[in-house]
């Protein structure tokens, strides 16, 4: 009665039990019918054989963000302790922008237990700049980098502040890896090798003060201070990580990787101050009033992340592919410029904050296998 009240009958119960008993066999039959679909040759018809040599080229469109480049402030401080600040001030630094670069590389199958050799070279040149002009003394544009040679009146608000950043990114990665086919649609490739780098980092700051005229007499000429920091970073160290690829259609896969490196680098640092006491006097030449050099050695950690989509096909019987993804690299503590104590009795130098340099952006790749 209970079975009948709930829409069941004895015959239906027998049929359900029979279905449960035969379900494993039915599943096995379905799996057997689908098995050819999961075989590697059928699953990936676009790349049936592993190429002996693969070459590729990347177009990099990366945003570069160096830390510690703040060079001026605008407002934010009252005239005295009894004057409140009406509006918050702003800190000025070069803005991060997308910059084009390239990478070329190769992957060679060593024909031994899925081992391969890889090598790639990356290049990126960066030019960033920010400039602000201020003719209103009430806005109080002031330097953030010490510039006490602005005498007399070192506290006089600036009429111009400009910051430039220029860098050249040269990196060579090479080593060996091994591909493990976890199943028919997932590959895992750990790799270990070296990362070599020779880079040039340059930060330039310019300050100008206005000309002061009283009773038709120039009491304070317009002056300029150019501050230049430059660092050449050259080193090599171990690099390791893994790549992974998940094929979710015959020719399309989600691929990415993680890598870390520790580069032992020689860093040559230069700091210069060039002072122009009168911008309107042609006979007055700029004077180098400060110059320091340092050559420390440092261990620079690097992290790399990459994630994107890859499409495989066949072109004239050769395996070819295109890839589009997002890449991120962080070079820790690489901004090692010099901050100079220019006031009082200080005539020495100290290392500034070790800021990171971050690269991130679009990576477009095209490759072919032979």
N, C-alpha and C positions, 0 to 999 in steps of 0.2 A: 504493500500500500504506500509506503514511504517513497519508493522509487517511482511509482505511478504519479503521486502527488507532485513530485518535482520534475516531471516531464521525462522521466526515464522509464524504460521497460527492461525486462530481463534480456530480451534479444539485443537491445542496444548495449547493455552492459557487456554481454559476451563479445560483441563486435569491437567495443573499445579495448577490452583486454587483448583481443587478437591483434589489434593494431599496435598496442604497446609491445607485444612479443615480437612482432615482425619489424619494428622500427629500426633496430640495429642493422638488420640485413638490408633494409631499404636504404639506410644512410650509406652503408658500404657500397651499394650498387651505384648510388648517385656519385659518391666520391670517385669510384672507378671510371664512371663516364666523364667526370670533369678532370681526371688526372692529366690527360694530355694538355689541357689548358694551362696547367701550372708547371709544365716542363719548361726549362729555361729557353730552349730553342723556339718553342711556341710562344712563350710569354714575352720574349724580347726579340722579335724578328728584325728590328732595326740594327741590332748589334749582336749577331750570333757568335762572333769570335772576338777574343780580346786582342786589340791592336798591339803590335809589337812596339810601335812608337806613336805617341800622341803629342801633338803640338797645339798650343792655344795662345790666344792673345786676348787681353782684357782692356776694356775702356773703363777707367775709374773716374767717377764724378763724386768726389769726397768733400765733406766739410771738415775743415781743420780748426781745432779749438785749442790754442795754447793758453795755459794758465799763467797768472801773475803779470799780465800786461797792462794793468790799470795805470794810467799816467796822469790823470787830472781829475779835479772835482769842480763842480759848478754849484755854488750856493750851499745850503745846508748848515751854515754856521752863522750865528748872530754876530752883530758888530761888537757887542760886549755882553757881559754876564746878565745885564738887565734887559736886553733886547731879545724877544722871543723869535724863533724861526717860524715864519708863516708857511712856507712850502718846503717840502723835503728836497734836498739837493740830489745830484746825480753823480755817479762815478763813471768815468769815460775810459773806454778801452777799445782797441780794434775789434770790429764785428766779425764773427765767424761767417765765412762764405763758402759756397761750393766751388771747387777748383778741379779742372780736368787733369788726368794723368793716364798712365798706361802700365801694363804688365805683360810680359811674355814668359812662356814656360814650356816645359816638356815633361813627359812621363814615359819612361822606357821600361817595358816588361823584360825582366831578367830571365824569363823562361825557367824559373826554379821555384816551385811551391808558391806561386802567386806573389813573389817578391818583385818590387819595382824600384827604380831610381827616379827621383824627381829633382828638378831645378827650375827656379823662377826668379825673374828680376822685376822689381817694381820701382816706378819713378813718378814723382809728383812735385811740382813747383808751386809754392804758395806765396801770394802777395795780398796782404791785408792792410787796410789803412782806415783811419778815422781822424777827422779834423773838426775843430770847433773854434769859431771866432766870436769874440765878445768885446763890444765897444762900450758896454755899460758897466761901470765899476761897481754898481749896486749888486750885480749878479755874482761878483766875487769868484772869478775863475782862477783857481790856484793849482800849482803843480803838486803832484804826489811823490815825485822823485826829487830828492834834495837838489836845490839849485841856488845855494846861498851866494854864489858869485854875482847874482843880480843885486849889485850895490851901486848907489845907495837905494834905499827903500826896498829891501828884499820882500816885504809883504805886499808890494804893489800888485793889484790884480793883473792877470795876464790878458793880453789882447788876442793871443792865438795859442792853441795847444794842438799838437798833432802827434799821432802815434802810428808807426809803420811796423809791420812784421813781414819778413821775407825768409823763406826756408826752402831747402832742396832736399827731397826725400829719396835716397838711393838705398835699396835693400835687396840683398841676394839671399835666397833660401835654397838649400839643397840637402838631400838626405835619401833615406830608403824607407819604404813602407811595405806592408803586406795586407792583401785583401782577403777577408774571410766572408764567404757567402753563408750568412746565418740561415737563410732559406731562399726560396726562389725569387723573392721580391725584396730582400733586405741585405745590403752589403755593409760591412764594417771594416775600416782600414786604419789601423794605428800606424804612426810613422814617427821617425826619430832622425834628427839631422842637426844642421847648423843654420844660424842666421847671422849674416854679416851686414854691417851697415856703415855708411859714411854719409853724414848729414851736415848741413850748414844751417844754423839758426841765427837770425839777426833781428834785433829789436832797436828801432830808432825813434827817439822822442825829440820833438822840437818845441821850445817855449819862446814866446816873444812878448815883450812888454811895450806899452804905448809910449809915445813921446809926450813929455809934460812941458807945456809952455806957460810961462807966467810973465805977464806984462811984455808980451812979444819977445820974450827971451826963453830959449830952450834950457830949462833947468835939468831935465833928465832926458837923455836921448833914447830913442827906440833901440832896444837891445834884443839879442837872440842867444839862446843856449841850445846847442845840439848835443844830445846824449846818445851814445851808440854802445850797444851791447852785442857782442858776437860770440858764438860758440860753435866750434867744429867738433863733431862727435864721430869717432871712428872706433869700431869694435867688432867683436865676433863672440858668439856663445852658442850654447846648446839650445835646440828647439825641438819640441815634441808635442804630439797631440793625436787626434783621430779625426777621420772623415766618416760620414755615414750617408747612405743613399737608400731611400724607400721608393720602390717602383710600384705605383698604384695604377698604371695603365701601360700598354705595350711600349710606348715611347716616351712617357712622361714620368719624371721622378722628382721627389723632394730630396734635396741634398744640402749638406752643410758640414761644418767642422769647427773644432776648437783646437787652438794651439797656444802654447806658452813658451817663452824663451827667457833666458838670462844672459844678457850681453855684457861682457867685460870690455869697457870702453875707455879710451883716452879722450879727455875733453880739454880742448884749448880755448880759453876764455879771454876775451879782450873787452876792456871798458875804456871809453874815451869821452871827454867833455870838450867841446869846441865852443868858445865864447866869442861873440861879435859885440863889441862895446857900443857901436853906433851903426845902425843899419843905413842911415842916410849919408854917411860920410864915405865916399868912394876910396879915400886914401887909407881908411882904417881896415886892416885885414883881420880875419878871424884868428884866434889864438887857441892853441891846444893847451888847456889849463889843467888837465887831469888825464892820466893814463895808467892803467893797471893791466897786468896779465897774470893768469893762473893756469896751471895744467894738472888738474886732479885726475885720478883714475876712479872709476865708479862701476858698480854692477847695476845695470838698468834692466828691470823686469819689463816684459812685454806680454800682453794678452791679445789674442785674435779670435774673433767670432765671425762666422759666415753662414748664411742661410738663404736658400733660394730654390728656384725651379729650373730643371734641365730638360731639354727636349732632344731626343736622339733620332737620327734618320740616316739614310744612305745616299751619298752623292757620288756618282760614277764608281760604284762598288767600294767606296771608302766610307768608313764610319765617320759621321759628322755629328756635331751637337752644338746647341746654343744654350746659354745659361744667363739668367737674370736673378740677382740677389742683392742683399744688403750686407755690408761688411763693416766691422768695427775693430779698431786697433787702439790700444792705450799704451803709450810709452811713459812709464812712471818716472817721475823725478828727473826729467831730461832738461828742463828749463833751469839751468844753473848759472844765472847771471850774477854780476857783482853789484851790490849796493855799497856806495862809498859814503863814509862819514866825513862830510865836508865842513862841518861847523866845529867851533870850539877848538880843542887841542887835538881832535882826531885827524890823523893824516894817514890812517890805514884803511883796510877794507874788510868787509865781511861778506860771506856768501849769503845770497838772498834765499827766499823760500824756494824749495825745489818743486816747481810746478810740473804737472803732467802735460803731455801733448796728446790730444785725442784726434784720431782720424776715423770718420764714419761716412758712409754714403753708398751710392749705387755702384755695383760691379756688373758689367755686361761682358760676357765671354763667348767667344766662338772658337771651336777647335775641330781638328780632323785627325783620325787615326789611320795608320798605314800598316 
